[in-house]
Amino acid sequence: MVLASLVKIWGGGFFNLSNYTFQNYYEVFGLHSAGFQALWISFSLGLIAPTIILFGAAFISYVLAHYKGGLAFTLNFIGFLPRSLPKVVVVVGLILAWNAPWIGIRIYNTYFMLLLAYVVLYLPDALRYGDSGMRNITRNLENSALVMGASKWRVFTKIIFPLLRPYLIASWILSFIISVRELVASILLLPPGIETTATYIFSQFEQGGLSEAMCMATVTITLTVVVLLVFNLKYGGDPVKSRT
């Protein structure tokens, strides 16, 4: 993949050193190039969507662990439903829902539709981490704080969320890596004039720009690997154990 991203002329031979150039990277990732814009869009979605997912998973996991009844059932059903359906079905459902005439907010064909799709698709994974974390938190800490007069919101923000944070950081990393490379939702919901890294690679392959596609693939994988390395250096690969 790296060699293919440096090739100047296809058919010029992989062992011909004069057939390699960094010019492909300059053309793909120039400041105002389509490749740079695609990389910026993907990484902004990869940062924002997992952050929304993190806080949403924390709240839903807390509700599921402390309350029973209609609210808990509904949140549990909605939270895990996207994992039981093919991505295409979920995305088509979002398209139909947000094009309904009674919807007052128009986000279809915008950046925010992609953001919503990423949150919906990858929230179930974060909920698994959150649910696992809640099972390992003793209720004695909460009960003690409540007896001392703390509000439920203060208990959640000062006790529950910090204890859940290692699990949610792991889910954030997973959601980030998948979001940056997401293709199914991106290719179906892509607004006019906007590309992500995955759709850029896909379109370059269709147009015969193999070197440009490999440039984008190399940079995308390199940046996600860097995030993983930083994560490993900080937490030793396991944020749950590192909290101790």
Helices and strands as residue ranges (DSSP letters): H 2-6, G 17-19, H 23-28, H 34-66, H 70-84, H 87-98, H 111-135, H 139-147, H 152-155, I 156-160, H 161-180, H 184-189, H 197-207, H 210-235, H 239-242
